[in-house]
């Protein structure tokens, strides 16, 4: 076989492998763990009413929590989720409703909890979008 032809075929095969690898990586990067769910504030309010045992989890800082929080919320700052979740949230099958200030930390915490094996994690975003009662 001609050397140039072998080189062209080799380059094409390499490009195909790289392209398929990039496609596979792009598909898995956006995947969310099975226990994580994104919901609205209204849906979270309904879940709280339907299940009084649901854990309302605030993942902001202690200072933010003292300023304002949702009634019956439990504080577990995002920075402490890995180390303290097992103590604060011992039941991995409990319904957990997660919020923060704007929705960024609640998403991170929700995904992390689901990756840690929590099965019913509901991220409802930030308290800034919570139109219901708060403790101040």
Protein Blocks (a to p, Z undefined) as FASTA:
>chain_A
ZZklmmmmmmmmmmmmmmmmmmmmmmmmmpccfklccddfklmmmmmmmmmmbccddfbd
fklmmmoccehiacddfklmmmmmmmmmmplkbccddddfkommmmmmmmmmmmnopabd
cdebjaklmcbdcdZZ
